[in-house]
Amino acid sequence: MSQVLSLSGTFSLALIEQSSIVTALSISVIFFLVLLILGLRKSYLLRKESEKLSQSFSSDTDEETKVYKDFTESHLYDNN
């Protein structure tokens, strides 16, 4: 009978160890999933901001390529 008790104690000890391993692994998986989701969100926001900046940069370059118009021939400068 003493062998059965010690054998059953070993099984319960092994199950406790297995459940603690499963708990630690599940906590690790949840932690890394949260990091992955935060990284994907940050990547999306940076891509969106990059597109907005590239559009504003392209509109600035359009203004730079316009032909210069001389405004000094107006009535304020008395060139008449």
PDB file with one MODEL, atoms N, CA, C and O in Angstrom:
MODEL        1
ATOM      1  N   MET A   1       0.815  -1.181   0.000  1.00  0.00           N
ATOM      2  CA  MET A   1       0.000   0.000   0.000  1.00  0.00           C
ATOM      3  C   MET A   1       0.861   1.249   0.000  1.00  0.00           C
ATOM      4  O   MET A   1       0.489   2.264  -0.588  1.00  0.00           O
ATOM      5  N   SER A   2       2.004   1.179   0.653  1.00  0.00           N
ATOM      6  CA  SER A   2       2.883   2.350   0.705  1.00  0.00           C
ATOM      7  C   SER A   2       3.433   2.675  -0.681  1.00  0.00           C
ATOM      8  O   SER A   2       3.682   3.841  -0.989  1.00  0.00           O
ATOM      9  N   GLN A   3       3.624   1.663  -1.512  1.00  0.00           N
ATOM     10  CA  GLN A   3       4.089   1.912  -2.872  1.00  0.00           C
ATOM     11  C   GLN A   3       3.023   2.636  -3.686  1.00  0.00           C
ATOM     12  O   GLN A   3       3.358   3.493  -4.504  1.00  0.00           O
ATOM     13  N   VAL A   4       1.765   2.317  -3.485  1.00  0.00           N
ATOM     14  CA  VAL A   4       0.677   2.967  -4.203  1.00  0.00           C
ATOM     15  C   VAL A   4       0.596   4.427  -3.813  1.00  0.00           C
ATOM     16  O   VAL A   4       0.404   5.286  -4.673  1.00  0.00           O
ATOM     17  N   LEU A   5       0.739   4.724  -2.531  1.00  0.00           N
ATOM     18  CA  LEU A   5       0.685   6.114  -2.069  1.00  0.00           C
ATOM     19  C   LEU A   5       1.838   6.922  -2.643  1.00  0.00           C
ATOM     20  O   LEU A   5       1.652   8.047  -3.107  1.00  0.00           O
ATOM     21  N   SER A   6       3.014   6.344  -2.606  1.00  0.00           N
ATOM     22  CA  SER A   6       4.158   7.087  -3.138  1.00  0.00           C
ATOM     23  C   SER A   6       4.046   7.223  -4.656  1.00  0.00           C
ATOM     24  O   SER A   6       4.444   8.241  -5.223  1.00  0.00           O
ATOM     25  N   LEU A   7       3.505   6.200  -5.307  1.00  0.00           N
ATOM     26  CA  LEU A   7       3.325   6.269  -6.748  1.00  0.00           C
ATOM     27  C   LEU A   7       2.276   7.318  -7.106  1.00  0.00           C
ATOM     28  O   LEU A   7       2.461   8.071  -8.062  1.00  0.00           O
ATOM     29  N   SER A   8       1.184   7.377  -6.357  1.00  0.00           N
ATOM     30  CA  SER A   8       0.155   8.368  -6.625  1.00  0.00           C
ATOM     31  C   SER A   8       0.672   9.768  -6.290  1.00  0.00           C
ATOM     32  O   SER A   8       0.290  10.728  -6.959  1.00  0.00           O
ATOM     33  N   GLY A   9       1.515   9.911  -5.290  1.00  0.00           N
ATOM     34  CA  GLY A   9       2.126  11.197  -4.963  1.00  0.00           C
ATOM     35  C   GLY A   9       3.037  11.667  -6.081  1.00  0.00           C
ATOM     36  O   GLY A   9       3.107  12.868  -6.342  1.00  0.00           O
ATOM     37  N   THR A  10       3.729  10.773  -6.743  1.00  0.00           N
ATOM     38  CA  THR A  10       4.603  11.115  -7.867  1.00  0.00           C
ATOM     39  C   THR A  10       3.781  11.618  -9.046  1.00  0.00           C
ATOM     40  O   THR A  10       4.162  12.579  -9.714  1.00  0.00           O
ATOM     41  N   PHE A  11       2.652  10.960  -9.299  1.00  0.00           N
ATOM     42  CA  PHE A  11       1.804  11.393 -10.407  1.00  0.00           C
ATOM     43  C   PHE A  11       1.230  12.786 -10.163  1.00  0.00           C
ATOM     44  O   PHE A  11       1.195  13.621 -11.068  1.00  0.00           O
ATOM     45  N   SER A  12       0.782  13.028  -8.932  1.00  0.00           N
ATOM     46  CA  SER A  12       0.221  14.356  -8.643  1.00  0.00           C
ATOM     47  C   SER A  12       1.312  15.414  -8.711  1.00  0.00           C
ATOM     48  O   SER A  12       1.054  16.537  -9.145  1.00  0.00           O
ATOM     49  N   LEU A  13       2.521  15.078  -8.293  1.00  0.00           N
ATOM     50  CA  LEU A  13       3.638  16.010  -8.384  1.00  0.00           C
ATOM     51  C   LEU A  13       3.966  16.297  -9.846  1.00  0.00           C
ATOM     52  O   LEU A  13       4.256  17.437 -10.208  1.00  0.00           O
ATOM     53  N   ALA A  14       3.918  15.266 -10.682  1.00  0.00           N
ATOM     54  CA  ALA A  14       4.195  15.447 -12.104  1.00  0.00           C
ATOM     55  C   ALA A  14       3.110  16.292 -12.754  1.00  0.00           C
ATOM     56  O   ALA A  14       3.419  17.103 -13.627  1.00  0.00           O
ATOM     57  N   LEU A  15       1.847  16.133 -12.360  1.00  0.00           N
ATOM     58  CA  LEU A  15       0.771  16.938 -12.923  1.00  0.00           C
ATOM     59  C   LEU A  15       0.889  18.396 -12.497  1.00  0.00           C
ATOM     60  O   LEU A  15       0.601  19.296 -13.287  1.00  0.00           O
ATOM     61  N   ILE A  16       1.300  18.635 -11.279  1.00  0.00           N
ATOM     62  CA  ILE A  16       1.482  20.018 -10.827  1.00  0.00           C
ATOM     63  C   ILE A  16       2.589  20.672 -11.634  1.00  0.00           C
ATOM     64  O   ILE A  16       2.456  21.827 -12.040  1.00  0.00           O
ATOM     65  N   GLU A  17       3.663  19.965 -11.871  1.00  0.00           N
ATOM     66  CA  GLU A  17       4.758  20.512 -12.665  1.00  0.00           C
ATOM     67  C   GLU A  17       4.295  20.779 -14.097  1.00  0.00           C
ATOM     68  O   GLU A  17       4.639  21.808 -14.680  1.00  0.00           O
ATOM     69  N   GLN A  18       3.533  19.875 -14.651  1.00  0.00           N
ATOM     70  CA  GLN A  18       3.061  20.053 -16.020  1.00  0.00           C
ATOM     71  C   GLN A  18       2.112  21.249 -16.109  1.00  0.00           C
ATOM     72  O   GLN A  18       2.192  22.019 -17.066  1.00  0.00           O
ATOM     73  N   SER A  19       1.233  21.418 -15.154  1.00  0.00           N
ATOM     74  CA  SER A  19       0.303  22.540 -15.202  1.00  0.00           C
ATOM     75  C   SER A  19       1.034  23.863 -15.003  1.00  0.00           C
ATOM     76  O   SER A  19       0.647  24.876 -15.587  1.00  0.00           O
ATOM     77  N   SER A  20       2.082  23.866 -14.189  1.00  0.00           N
ATOM     78  CA  SER A  20       2.844  25.103 -14.021  1.00  0.00           C
ATOM     79  C   SER A  20       3.616  25.431 -15.294  1.00  0.00           C
ATOM     80  O   SER A  20       3.776  26.603 -15.634  1.00  0.00           O
ATOM     81  N   ILE A  21       4.088  24.424 -15.991  1.00  0.00           N
ATOM     82  CA  ILE A  21       4.765  24.650 -17.275  1.00  0.00           C
ATOM     83  C   ILE A  21       3.778  25.197 -18.296  1.00  0.00           C
ATOM     84  O   ILE A  21       4.099  26.135 -19.026  1.00  0.00           O
ATOM     85  N   VAL A  22       2.595  24.628 -18.354  1.00  0.00           N
ATOM     86  CA  VAL A  22       1.559  25.107 -19.272  1.00  0.00           C
ATOM     87  C   VAL A  22       1.173  26.536 -18.935  1.00  0.00           C
ATOM     88  O   VAL A  22       0.980  27.354 -19.835  1.00  0.00           O
ATOM     89  N   THR A  23       1.059  26.848 -17.654  1.00  0.00           N
ATOM     90  CA  THR A  23       0.726  28.205 -17.236  1.00  0.00           C
ATOM     91  C   THR A  23       1.823  29.181 -17.654  1.00  0.00           C
ATOM     92  O   THR A  23       1.528  30.257 -18.175  1.00  0.00           O
ATOM     93  N   ALA A  24       3.076  28.819 -17.431  1.00  0.00           N
ATOM     94  CA  ALA A  24       4.189  29.691 -17.811  1.00  0.00           C
ATOM     95  C   ALA A  24       4.237  29.884 -19.322  1.00  0.00           C
ATOM     96  O   ALA A  24       4.481  30.992 -19.801  1.00  0.00           O
ATOM     97  N   LEU A  25       4.007  28.818 -20.068  1.00  0.00           N
ATOM     98  CA  LEU A  25       4.013  28.932 -21.526  1.00  0.00           C
ATOM     99  C   LEU A  25       2.853  29.782 -22.029  1.00  0.00           C
ATOM    100  O   LEU A  25       3.024  30.568 -22.961  1.00  0.00           O
ATOM    101  N   SER A  26       1.689  29.636 -21.432  1.00  0.00           N
ATOM    102  CA  SER A  26       0.540  30.432 -21.872  1.00  0.00           C
ATOM    103  C   SER A  26       0.742  31.913 -21.534  1.00  0.00           C
ATOM    104  O   SER A  26       0.348  32.779 -22.315  1.00  0.00           O
ATOM    105  N   ILE A  27       1.346  32.212 -20.388  1.00  0.00           N
ATOM    106  CA  ILE A  27       1.655  33.601 -20.051  1.00  0.00           C
ATOM    107  C   ILE A  27       2.661  34.171 -21.054  1.00  0.00           C
ATOM    108  O   ILE A  27       2.530  35.317 -21.483  1.00  0.00           O
ATOM    109  N   SER A  28       3.653  33.379 -21.422  1.00  0.00           N
ATOM    110  CA  SER A  28       4.647  33.826 -22.402  1.00  0.00           C
ATOM    111  C   SER A  28       4.009  34.076 -23.764  1.00  0.00           C
ATOM    112  O   SER A  28       4.319  35.070 -24.421  1.00  0.00           O
ATOM    113  N   VAL A  29       3.127  33.190 -24.190  1.00  0.00           N
ATOM    114  CA  VAL A  29       2.454  33.346 -25.481  1.00  0.00           C
ATOM    115  C   VAL A  29       1.589  34.602 -25.481  1.00  0.00           C
ATOM    116  O   VAL A  29       1.586  35.355 -26.455  1.00  0.00           O
ATOM    117  N   ILE A  30       0.864  34.829 -24.402  1.00  0.00           N
ATOM    118  CA  ILE A  30       0.022  36.023 -24.310  1.00  0.00           C
ATOM    119  C   ILE A  30       0.881  37.276 -24.338  1.00  0.00           C
ATOM    120  O   ILE A  30       0.530  38.246 -25.010  1.00  0.00           O
ATOM    121  N   PHE A  31       2.003  37.277 -23.619  1.00  0.00           N
ATOM    122  CA  PHE A  31       2.904  38.426 -23.595  1.00  0.00           C
ATOM    123  C   PHE A  31       3.427  38.742 -24.999  1.00  0.00           C
ATOM    124  O   PHE A  31       3.406  39.899 -25.421  1.00  0.00           O
ATOM    125  N   PHE A  32       3.891  37.730 -25.717  1.00  0.00           N
ATOM    126  CA  PHE A  32       4.431  37.968 -27.050  1.00  0.00           C
ATOM    127  C   PHE A  32       3.341  38.319 -28.063  1.00  0.00           C
ATOM    128  O   PHE A  32       3.606  39.052 -29.016  1.00  0.00           O
ATOM    129  N   LEU A  33       2.128  37.812 -27.876  1.00  0.00           N
ATOM    130  CA  LEU A  33       1.029  38.226 -28.743  1.00  0.00           C
ATOM    131  C   LEU A  33       0.697  39.699 -28.551  1.00  0.00           C
ATOM    132  O   LEU A  33       0.416  40.405 -29.520  1.00  0.00           O
ATOM    133  N   VAL A  34       0.727  40.166 -27.304  1.00  0.00           N
ATOM    134  CA  VAL A  34       0.496  41.584 -27.032  1.00  0.00           C
ATOM    135  C   VAL A  34       1.588  42.421 -27.692  1.00  0.00           C
ATOM    136  O   VAL A  34       1.296  43.449 -28.303  1.00  0.00           O
ATOM    137  N   LEU A  35       2.843  41.990 -27.573  1.00  0.00           N
ATOM    138  CA  LEU A  35       3.936  42.708 -28.232  1.00  0.00           C
ATOM    139  C   LEU A  35       3.767  42.717 -29.749  1.00  0.00           C
ATOM    140  O   LEU A  35       4.023  43.733 -30.395  1.00  0.00           O
ATOM    141  N   LEU A  36       3.341  41.604 -30.314  1.00  0.00           N
ATOM    142  CA  LEU A  36       3.128  41.527 -31.757  1.00  0.00           C
ATOM    143  C   LEU A  36       2.012  42.460 -32.197  1.00  0.00           C
ATOM    144  O   LEU A  36       2.149  43.150 -33.207  1.00  0.00           O
ATOM    145  N   ILE A  37       0.924  42.493 -31.468  1.00  0.00           N
ATOM    146  CA  ILE A  37      -0.198  43.373 -31.815  1.00  0.00           C
ATOM    147  C   ILE A  37       0.215  44.831 -31.701  1.00  0.00           C
ATOM    148  O   ILE A  37      -0.126  45.636 -32.568  1.00  0.00           O
ATOM    149  N   LEU A  38       0.949  45.189 -30.642  1.00  0.00           N
ATOM    150  CA  LEU A  38       1.416  46.565 -30.502  1.00  0.00           C
ATOM    151  C   LEU A  38       2.386  46.939 -31.618  1.00  0.00           C
ATOM    152  O   LEU A  38       2.358  48.068 -32.107  1.00  0.00           O
ATOM    153  N   GLY A  39       3.239  46.010 -32.023  1.00  0.00           N
ATOM    154  CA  GLY A  39       4.173  46.265 -33.122  1.00  0.00           C
ATOM    155  C   GLY A  39       3.456  46.455 -34.445  1.00  0.00           C
ATOM    156  O   GLY A  39       3.819  47.337 -35.225  1.00  0.00           O
ATOM    157  N   LEU A  40       2.443  45.641 -34.709  1.00  0.00           N
ATOM    158  CA  LEU A  40       1.672  45.781 -35.940  1.00  0.00           C
ATOM    159  C   LEU A  40       0.913  47.101 -35.971  1.00  0.00           C
ATOM    160  O   LEU A  40       0.815  47.743 -37.017  1.00  0.00           O
ATOM    161  N   ARG A  41       0.378  47.505 -34.823  1.00  0.00           N
ATOM    162  CA  ARG A  41      -0.342  48.788 -34.732  1.00  0.00           C
ATOM    163  C   ARG A  41       0.612  49.944 -34.982  1.00  0.00           C
ATOM    164  O   ARG A  41       0.280  50.880 -35.709  1.00  0.00           O
ATOM    165  N   LYS A  42       1.793  49.884 -34.383  1.00  0.00           N
ATOM    166  CA  LYS A  42       2.794  50.940 -34.573  1.00  0.00           C
ATOM    167  C   LYS A  42       3.237  50.995 -36.026  1.00  0.00           C
ATOM    168  O   LYS A  42       3.408  52.083 -36.575  1.00  0.00           O
ATOM    169  N   SER A  43       3.423  49.858 -36.650  1.00  0.00           N
ATOM    170  CA  SER A  43       3.814  49.810 -38.060  1.00  0.00           C
ATOM    171  C   SER A  43       2.738  50.427 -38.940  1.00  0.00           C
ATOM    172  O   SER A  43       3.049  51.170 -39.871  1.00  0.00           O
ATOM    173  N   TYR A  44       1.484  50.128 -38.656  1.00  0.00           N
ATOM    174  CA  TYR A  44       0.375  50.695 -39.423  1.00  0.00           C
ATOM    175  C   TYR A  44       0.332  52.214 -39.275  1.00  0.00           C
ATOM    176  O   TYR A  44       0.160  52.935 -40.258  1.00  0.00           O
ATOM    177  N   LEU A  45       0.491  52.698 -38.038  1.00  0.00           N
ATOM    178  CA  LEU A  45       0.452  54.146 -37.812  1.00  0.00           C
ATOM    179  C   LEU A  45       1.622  54.850 -38.484  1.00  0.00           C
ATOM    180  O   LEU A  45       1.454  55.940 -39.031  1.00  0.00           O
ATOM    181  N   LEU A  46       2.811  54.240 -38.451  1.00  0.00           N
ATOM    182  CA  LEU A  46       3.971  54.843 -39.104  1.00  0.00           C
ATOM    183  C   LEU A  46       3.810  54.862 -40.623  1.00  0.00           C
ATOM    184  O   LEU A  46       4.202  55.833 -41.270  1.00  0.00           O
ATOM    185  N   ARG A  47       3.239  53.803 -41.200  1.00  0.00           N
ATOM    186  CA  ARG A  47       3.013  53.759 -42.640  1.00  0.00           C
ATOM    187  C   ARG A  47       2.009  54.832 -43.045  1.00  0.00           C
ATOM    188  O   ARG A  47       2.180  55.491 -44.070  1.00  0.00           O
ATOM    189  N   LYS A  48       0.965  55.007 -42.243  1.00  0.00           N
ATOM    190  CA  LYS A  48      -0.047  56.016 -42.521  1.00  0.00           C
ATOM    191  C   LYS A  48       0.555  57.425 -42.455  1.00  0.00           C
ATOM    192  O   LYS A  48       0.263  58.268 -43.303  1.00  0.00           O
ATOM    193  N   GLU A  49       1.390  57.674 -41.449  1.00  0.00           N
ATOM    194  CA  GLU A  49       2.043  58.983 -41.319  1.00  0.00           C
ATOM    195  C   GLU A  49       3.030  59.205 -42.453  1.00  0.00           C
ATOM    196  O   GLU A  49       3.156  60.322 -42.955  1.00  0.00           O
ATOM    197  N   SER A  50       3.724  58.167 -42.860  1.00  0.00           N
ATOM    198  CA  SER A  50       4.676  58.276 -43.961  1.00  0.00           C
ATOM    199  C   SER A  50       3.972  58.641 -45.261  1.00  0.00           C
ATOM    200  O   SER A  50       4.468  59.469 -46.025  1.00  0.00           O
ATOM    201  N   GLU A  51       2.819  58.027 -45.516  1.00  0.00           N
ATOM    202  CA  GLU A  51       2.061  58.355 -46.722  1.00  0.00           C
ATOM    203  C   GLU A  51       1.584  59.804 -46.690  1.00  0.00           C
ATOM    204  O   GLU A  51       1.609  60.494 -47.709  1.00  0.00           O
ATOM    205  N   LYS A  52       1.151  60.261 -45.516  1.00  0.00           N
ATOM    206  CA  LYS A  52       0.691  61.635 -45.389  1.00  0.00           C
ATOM    207  C   LYS A  52       1.843  62.612 -45.617  1.00  0.00           C
ATOM    208  O   LYS A  52       1.671  63.635 -46.281  1.00  0.00           O
ATOM    209  N   LEU A  53       3.017  62.296 -45.065  1.00  0.00           N
ATOM    210  CA  LEU A  53       4.172  63.165 -45.257  1.00  0.00           C
ATOM    211  C   LEU A  53       4.649  63.166 -46.704  1.00  0.00           C
ATOM    212  O   LEU A  53       5.060  64.205 -47.220  1.00  0.00           O
ATOM    213  N   SER A  54       4.599  62.024 -47.355  1.00  0.00           N
ATOM    214  CA  SER A  54       5.033  61.981 -48.754  1.00  0.00           C
ATOM    215  C   SER A  54       4.072  62.757 -49.647  1.00  0.00           C
ATOM    216  O   SER A  54       4.500  63.362 -50.630  1.00  0.00           O
ATOM    217  N   GLN A  55       2.784  62.751 -49.321  1.00  0.00           N
ATOM    218  CA  GLN A  55       1.830  63.553 -50.091  1.00  0.00           C
ATOM    219  C   GLN A  55       2.070  65.037 -49.869  1.00  0.00           C
ATOM    220  O   GLN A  55       1.998  65.820 -50.816  1.00  0.00           O
ATOM    221  N   SER A  56       2.352  65.439 -48.637  1.00  0.00           N
ATOM    222  CA  SER A  56       2.607  66.856 -48.382  1.00  0.00           C
ATOM    223  C   SER A  56       3.931  67.275 -49.004  1.00  0.00           C
ATOM    224  O   SER A  56       4.066  68.415 -49.448  1.00  0.00           O
ATOM    225  N   PHE A  57       4.911  66.376 -49.046  1.00  0.00           N
ATOM    226  CA  PHE A  57       6.186  66.686 -49.674  1.00  0.00           C
ATOM    227  C   PHE A  57       6.024  66.848 -51.176  1.00  0.00           C
ATOM    228  O   PHE A  57       6.653  67.718 -51.777  1.00  0.00           O
ATOM    229  N   SER A  58       5.183  66.016 -51.790  1.00  0.00           N
ATOM    230  CA  SER A  58       4.976  66.124 -53.234  1.00  0.00           C
ATOM    231  C   SER A  58       4.251  67.414 -53.584  1.00  0.00           C
ATOM    232  O   SER A  58       4.497  67.975 -54.652  1.00  0.00           O
ATOM    233  N   SER A  59       3.371  67.900 -52.728  1.00  0.00           N
ATOM    234  CA  SER A  59       2.702  69.172 -52.996  1.00  0.00           C
ATOM    235  C   SER A  59       3.674  70.330 -52.835  1.00  0.00           C
ATOM    236  O   SER A  59       3.543  71.337 -53.530  1.00  0.00           O
ATOM    237  N   ASP A  60       4.651  70.212 -51.932  1.00  0.00           N
ATOM    238  CA  ASP A  60       5.672  71.240 -51.779  1.00  0.00           C
ATOM    239  C   ASP A  60       6.572  71.300 -53.009  1.00  0.00           C
ATOM    240  O   ASP A  60       6.976  72.385 -53.427  1.00  0.00           O
ATOM    241  N   THR A  61       6.884  70.165 -53.582  1.00  0.00           N
ATOM    242  CA  THR A  61       7.752  70.167 -54.753  1.00  0.00           C
ATOM    243  C   THR A  61       7.024  70.736 -55.960  1.00  0.00           C
ATOM    244  O   THR A  61       7.660  71.304 -56.848  1.00  0.00           O
ATOM    245  N   ASP A  62       5.698  70.596 -56.012  1.00  0.00           N
ATOM    246  CA  ASP A  62       4.945  71.198 -57.105  1.00  0.00           C
ATOM    247  C   ASP A  62       5.048  72.714 -57.059  1.00  0.00           C
ATOM    248  O   ASP A  62       5.148  73.361 -58.101  1.00  0.00           O
ATOM    249  N   GLU A  63       5.024  73.281 -55.869  1.00  0.00           N
ATOM    250  CA  GLU A  63       5.150  74.725 -55.737  1.00  0.00           C
ATOM    251  C   GLU A  63       6.547  75.191 -56.111  1.00  0.00           C
ATOM    252  O   GLU A  63       6.702  76.291 -56.642  1.00  0.00           O
ATOM    253  N   GLU A  64       7.557  74.391 -55.852  1.00  0.00           N
ATOM    254  CA  GLU A  64       8.928  74.761 -56.175  1.00  0.00           C
ATOM    255  C   GLU A  64       9.187  74.726 -57.677  1.00  0.00           C
ATOM    256  O   GLU A  64      10.055  75.455 -58.158  1.00  0.00           O
ATOM    257  N   THR A  65       8.474  73.915 -58.421  1.00  0.00           N
ATOM    258  CA  THR A  65       8.719  73.808 -59.855  1.00  0.00           C
ATOM    259  C   THR A  65       7.954  74.846 -60.664  1.00  0.00           C
ATOM    260  O   THR A  65       8.141  74.936 -61.878  1.00  0.00           O
ATOM    261  N   LYS A  66       7.102  75.626 -60.023  1.00  0.00           N
ATOM    262  CA  LYS A  66       6.365  76.657 -60.747  1.00  0.00           C
ATOM    263  C   LYS A  66       7.320  77.738 -61.220  1.00  0.00           C
ATOM    264  O   LYS A  66       8.350  77.989 -60.594  1.00  0.00           O
ATOM    265  N   VAL A  67       6.972  78.372 -62.323  1.00  0.00           N
ATOM    266  CA  VAL A  67       7.791  79.432 -62.878  1.00  0.00           C
ATOM    267  C   VAL A  67       7.645  80.670 -61.999  1.00  0.00           C
ATOM    268  O   VAL A  67       6.547  81.010 -61.557  1.00  0.00           O
ATOM    269  N   TYR A  68       8.763  81.333 -61.754  1.00  0.00           N
ATOM    270  CA  TYR A  68       8.752  82.519 -60.905  1.00  0.00           C
ATOM    271  C   TYR A  68       8.058  83.654 -61.626  1.00  0.00           C
ATOM    272  O   TYR A  68       8.308  83.918 -62.802  1.00  0.00           O
ATOM    273  N   LYS A  69       7.182  84.317 -60.895  1.00  0.00           N
ATOM    274  CA  LYS A  69       6.471  85.460 -61.450  1.00  0.00           C
ATOM    275  C   LYS A  69       6.927  86.708 -60.705  1.00  0.00           C
ATOM    276  O   LYS A  69       6.882  86.748 -59.475  1.00  0.00           O
ATOM    277  N   ASP A  70       7.356  87.705 -61.425  1.00  0.00           N
ATOM    278  CA  ASP A  70       7.871  88.928 -60.824  1.00  0.00           C
ATOM    279  C   ASP A  70       6.707  89.795 -60.361  1.00  0.00           C
ATOM    280  O   ASP A  70       5.887  90.233 -61.168  1.00  0.00           O
ATOM    281  N   PHE A  71       6.644  90.037 -59.066  1.00  0.00           N
ATOM    282  CA  PHE A  71       5.574  90.837 -58.505  1.00  0.00           C
ATOM    283  C   PHE A  71       5.995  92.290 -58.255  1.00  0.00           C
ATOM    284  O   PHE A  71       5.227  93.056 -57.673  1.00  0.00           O
ATOM    285  N   THR A  72       7.183  92.676 -58.677  1.00  0.00           N
ATOM    286  CA  THR A  72       7.664  94.033 -58.406  1.00  0.00           C
ATOM    287  C   THR A  72       7.075  95.059 -59.361  1.00  0.00           C
ATOM    288  O   THR A  72       7.301  96.257 -59.190  1.00  0.00           O
ATOM    289  N   GLU A  73       6.343  94.624 -60.339  1.00  0.00           N
ATOM    290  CA  GLU A  73       5.753  95.572 -61.288  1.00  0.00           C
ATOM    291  C   GLU A  73       4.334  95.947 -60.886  1.00  0.00           C
ATOM    292  O   GLU A  73       3.505  96.208 -61.758  1.00  0.00           O
ATOM    293  N   SER A  74       4.041  95.980 -59.647  1.00  0.00           N
ATOM    294  CA  SER A  74       2.724  96.377 -59.193  1.00  0.00           C
ATOM    295  C   SER A  74       2.695  97.844 -58.810  1.00  0.00           C
ATOM    296  O   SER A  74       3.724  98.517 -58.869  1.00  0.00           O
ATOM    297  N   HIS A  75       1.551  98.343 -58.425  1.00  0.00           N
ATOM    298  CA  HIS A  75       1.407  99.765 -58.125  1.00  0.00           C
ATOM    299  C   HIS A  75       2.137 100.176 -56.852  1.00  0.00           C
ATOM    300  O   HIS A  75       2.354 101.366 -56.622  1.00  0.00           O
ATOM    301  N   LEU A  76       2.528  99.180 -55.999  1.00  0.00           N
ATOM    302  CA  LEU A  76       3.234  99.509 -54.761  1.00  0.00           C
ATOM    303  C   LEU A  76       4.667  99.943 -54.996  1.00  0.00           C
ATOM    304  O   LEU A  76       5.247 100.646 -54.168  1.00  0.00           O
ATOM    305  N   TYR A  77       5.240  99.535 -56.108  1.00  0.00           N
ATOM    306  CA  TYR A  77       6.661  99.810 -56.345  1.00  0.00           C
ATOM    307  C   TYR A  77       6.878 101.014 -57.254  1.00  0.00           C
ATOM    308  O   TYR A  77       8.026 101.385 -57.496  1.00  0.00           O
ATOM    309  N   ASP A  78       5.858 101.617 -57.748  1.00  0.00           N
ATOM    310  CA  ASP A  78       5.934 102.808 -58.614  1.00  0.00           C
ATOM    311  C   ASP A  78       6.881 102.614 -59.800  1.00  0.00           C
ATOM    312  O   ASP A  78       7.754 103.448 -60.043  1.00  0.00           O
ATOM    313  N   ASN A  79       6.710 101.535 -60.523  1.00  0.00           N
ATOM    314  CA  ASN A  79       7.515 101.274 -61.706  1.00  0.00           C
ATOM    315  C   ASN A  79       6.853 101.811 -62.961  1.00  0.00           C
ATOM    316  O   ASN A  79       7.341 101.549 -64.060  1.00  0.00           O
ATOM    317  N   ASN A  80       5.804 102.522 -62.846  1.00  0.00           N
ATOM    318  CA  ASN A  80       5.081 103.011 -64.023  1.00  0.00           C
ATOM    319  C   ASN A  80       5.839 104.081 -64.702  1.00  0.00           C
ATOM    320  O   ASN A  80       5.384 104.613 -65.714  1.00  0.00           O
TER     321      ASN A  80
ENDMDL
END
